[in-house]
Structure formats: structure tokens, C-alpha cells
Amino acid sequence: MSKQWIRVILAASKLGFTNLVMDEDWDRVKKLDQYVQTGDGNPGQHLNPED
């Protein structure tokens, strides 16, 4: 996960947000959801903007 995403998530959580909305490809979203739900996988590979 990039440092920029970590900063966004930390800032949002400090402000009390519990949801994060992303405009992203469905396959990537499913893999990110799997990571959030189970902790399995590498979220950084799905958040890479160069892909």
C-alpha cells in the first residue's frame, strides 16, 4: 500500500469516517475486499496506479 493511501486512510479514520469510496475496477475491488475481510493477500498490488 502506498504511503499516500496510508495517509488518506489514517486521516479519514481520525475524522471518524468508517467507509472509503474508490472509483476502481471491479476485479481490484473484490481483491481489496477479500484483504479487508480476511487479511489474506497484498493490498498494495491492487492499489498501484501504474497498472
Number of C-alpha atoms within 10 A of each C-alpha: 12 12 8 9 12 11 11 12 16 13 12 14 13 10 9 9 11 9 9 9 5 7 6 10 9 9 10 14 15 12 17 21 14 14 14 12 9 9 11 12 13 12 18 11 14 18 16 10 7 4 6
